[in-house]
Amino acid sequence: MGAQLRVYKRRIKSVTATKKITRAMEMIAASRILKAQRRVNASTPYADELTKAVTAVAASSDVKHPLTTEVDRPRRAAVLLITSDRGLAGGYNSNAIKAAEHLTSALVARGLEVDHYVVGRKGVGYYNFRERPIAESWTGFSDSPEYADAKAVAAPLLAAVEKKTEDGGVDEIHIVYTEFVSMLTQRPEQLRLLPLTFSTSAEESAETFVKGREAHPLYEFEPSPEQVLNALLPRYVESRIYNALLQSAASKHAATRRAMKSATDNAEELIRTLTRLANQARQADITQEISEIVGGANALADATAGSDR
């Protein structure tokens, strides 16, 4: 039983060291969430208002801009998947990858070819392991993205949508990221960036105006609607990608904190279980030693009594 007790003590020591690591990672993730959440809150209003402005300008003009005009028969689409560079985040990466796979299947079912653009080592590793082609990939900034990173991601996507499909261009751009809802809730989201979809038609706009609700304002363009759209739409794509990167970073930190807290709780439970087993083994050791002592004393007493006779 002494060997068994040593095994329990060694396992308790190992699990205690693991608990210290997971506890430290939990605290680090908790400190990073607050900063990431502030960046999300600062970025979201700008991205939303810019989206409204671009939508209003596009809806108010008659220009057939390539970034706002639906293609009659689309042939190829780009899917941007945002994952993390590191693991230990529970189901964060797997949920985003599943959402991207679901979107890819839906696009293929429509008869489109899909080009994959991936942010984060986990997503890149997923596609490389399955030997599936990646048009572009970016790594190294998933935990704390900057606007320059969003511009780097947006550049090849904008270049692809401006090309003809015969030359390797795309007709649609979709993005899959993880939305930060709260500290406990993060959900994968799918968003079509381009072409823009207009949720309000001309009739609906007139109806909202009659009912007194907010409607799109009228715009005068200088020098021309096409040049205004040429200037606004790249900023729109960059701002949406930047907001998605920030949302994903905050979601990853929240998922890491939750996963590490669960690991710490499990380590504490395992330590309690191993301590109980070690105490039982030590008690069994003590009982066996007492039994051996009593047995030896009885044997000695019997031997002494036999010699006296």
N, C-alpha and C positions, 0 to 999 in steps of 0.2 A: 504493500500500500504506500510505502514511502516514495516509490517511483511515480505512482499516480499523483500523489500530492505535488511533486516537483513539476509534473506536466501541467497541472491546474495553475500553479503559481506562474509558470512561464507564459501560459496563455493569458492570464490576467494582466501581466506586465505588457504583453504585446497589444492587447485590446486597449489598455489604458493609454499607451502611446498613440494608437490610432484615434482614440477619442480626443486627445489634445489637438491632433492635426485637424480633424473635422470641425472641432469647436472653433479653432482659429480661422478656418476657411469660412465658416458660417458668419463670424463677426466681420471678416473682410468684405464678404458679399453684402452684408447688411449696411456697411458704411458706404459701399459703392452704389447701392440702390438709390439712396437719397439724392446723390449728385446726378445720377442718370435720370431720375424722375424729374428733377428740376429742369434738365435739358429738354426732356420730352415736353414738359408744360410750356417751356419757352418757344419751342419749335412748332408745336401743333397749330396755334392760332395763325401764325404766318403762312404755314402750308395750306391751311383751310381757306384763308382769305385769298391767297394767290390762286388757288384752284377756282374759287368763285369768280375772281376777276377774269381769268383766262376763259372760263366757261361762258361768262357774260359777253366778253368781247367776241368769242367765236360764234355765239348764238346771234349776236346783233349784226354780224356782217355776212355778206353773201359770197365771201371769198372761199374757194375750194382749196383750202390749205392741205397739204399732204399729211399733216399731223392731226388734223381734225376731221378729215373726210373718210367715211367708211369705204372700204374696198368691196366692190360687188362680189368678187370671188377671192377671198383671201387664201393664200397658199402657204405662208410660213408665219410662225409666231415665235417671239422670244419670251422665255420665262426666266425671271431673275429670282433666285432662291437665296434667302439670307439665313445663314446658320452661324455658329460660333466657332472660334478657333480652338476652344478647349471643351473638354467634357465635364463630368461631375455636375450635370445640371438636370438630372432626372430625365423626363421625356421631352425636354425642350427641343432638341435637335430632331429627334425621331418624329415628333408631331409636325414640325415644319416640313420635313422631307416627305412625310405621308401626304400632306396637303399639296405639295408640289407634284407628287406622283399622280394624285387624283386630278389635278388641273391638267397635267400633261395628257392623261388618258382622255379627258373630255375634249381637249383640242385635237388630239389624233382622231377621235370619233367624228369630229367635224370635217376631217379630211386635211388637216393642216400638218405641215412638218414643224417640228419644235426644235429651236436652238436653246441650249441651256447656258445661262450665265449664273455663276455661283459665287457667293461671298462666304468665307469661313472655311477652315480646314476640314471640318466635319462633313460639310456638303461635298467638298472636293474629293475627300476620301471615299465617300459613298459612291460617287459616279466613277471614280478611277477603279475602285474595287470591282465594279460591274462592267468595266471596260466600255463605258458609254461616253461619247464625245462631249466635250465642254467647249463652248465658243470662247468664253473669257472667264477668268477666275481671279479673285482678289482675297488676300489673307493678311493677317497681322494687325487689324484695327477693329475687330468686332466688339471688343470690350469697351472701347472708348473712341467711337468714330468722330471724325471732323468733317466739316463741309467740303474740304478738299478731297476727301475720300469719296464723298457722294458725287462730286464732279468727275472724278476718275471713273466711277462706275457708270455714270450717265453718258459719258462721251461715246463709247462704242455702241450703246443702245440707240442713241440719237443718230449716229452714223448709219447704223443698220436700217433704221426705219426710213431714212432718206434715200436709201438705195432701192433699185428695182429688185424684185425677187429673183429675177434671172441672174443678177449679179451677186446674189448672196444676201440680199436685203430681207426685211421682215415687214409684214403688214400690221402686226399687233405686238404690243409690249405688255406683258403681265408681270406682276411682282407678288411673291409669296414671302410674308414676314410674320413675326409674332407680335400681336398687339398687347401692350401693357395695360390691362384693365385695372388691376389693383395688386397689392402685395401677394394676394392669394390666388388671383386669377390672371392667367395669360393664355391667349388663344391664337392659333394660327389664322391668318387672314389672307385672302386673295383679292387683288386689286388690278383692274386693267388700267394702265397708265395712258396708253395711246392705242387707237384714236380716242379722243375724248367722247364720253357718253353724256348726252344732255338729258337730264331728268325732267326738264321743264320745256314743253313745246310752246309754240306761239299762242295756241288757244289756252293752255294752262296759265301762261303768263298773263294773258288778258283777264282770265277769271280771277287770278290772285289779286290783280290790280283793282278789279271791280269790288271784290270782297274786302278790300282795304289791307290785304296782307302785303308783305314785302315782295317786290318784283325786281327783275334785273333792270338797272338803269340804262338809259340810252347813251351811246358813245359817239363822239366825232373823232375821226382818225386823222392823225397828222404824222408822217406824210401819207401813209396808206395803211389799210387794215392788214395787208399781207406782211408789211414790214413790222407792224406792231406784234403780230403773231410770231413772226420770226424771232423777235426779241424776247417775247414773254414765254413761249413754250419751252425753250431749254431751261429757263429758271424754274418753270413749273415742274419739269421732270426731276431736276436736281433737288428741289425742295421736298418733293414727295419721297424720293429715295433717301434723302438725309433724315427725314422724319421716320421712315421705316427702319433705318439703321439704328436710330436712337431708341425707338420702341423695342426693337429686338434686343439691344444691349441691356435695357432696363429689365426686360422679361428674362433674359439669361441670368442676370444677377439675382433676381427674385427666385428663379428656379434653382439656382445653386444654393441660395440660402435655405430654401425649403428642403432640398436634398441633403445638405450637410446637417441640418437640424435633425432630420429623420435618422441619419447615420449616427449622430451623437446620441440620440435617444436609444437607438438599438445597441450601441456600444455600452451604455450604462446598464441596460437590461441584461446584456451578456455578462458584464462584470458581476452583477448581482447573482446571476445563475452560477457562474464559475466560482464565486466566493462561497456560495452555499454548498456546492459540490466539494470544494476544498475543505470546508469545515467538516463535512461528513466524512471525507477521507481521513482527516486528522483525528476525528473522534474514533473512527474505526481503527486507526493505528494505535491510539491510546488504549482502546478496549482490548486489542490483541496483545499489547505489551502487558497489560494487567493480567490477562488470562494466562500468558506465559509465565509470569511471575508466580501467580497463585498455583499454577500447575507444577512449577518447579519446586515451590515450597512444600506442596502436598507430597510430591515424590520423595523429597528429602526427608520429610517427617515419616513417611512409610518406611524408607530405608533405615532410618535410625531406630524405629520401633522393631523392625525385624532383627537387627543386630543385637538389641537388648534381650530378645527372646533366645 
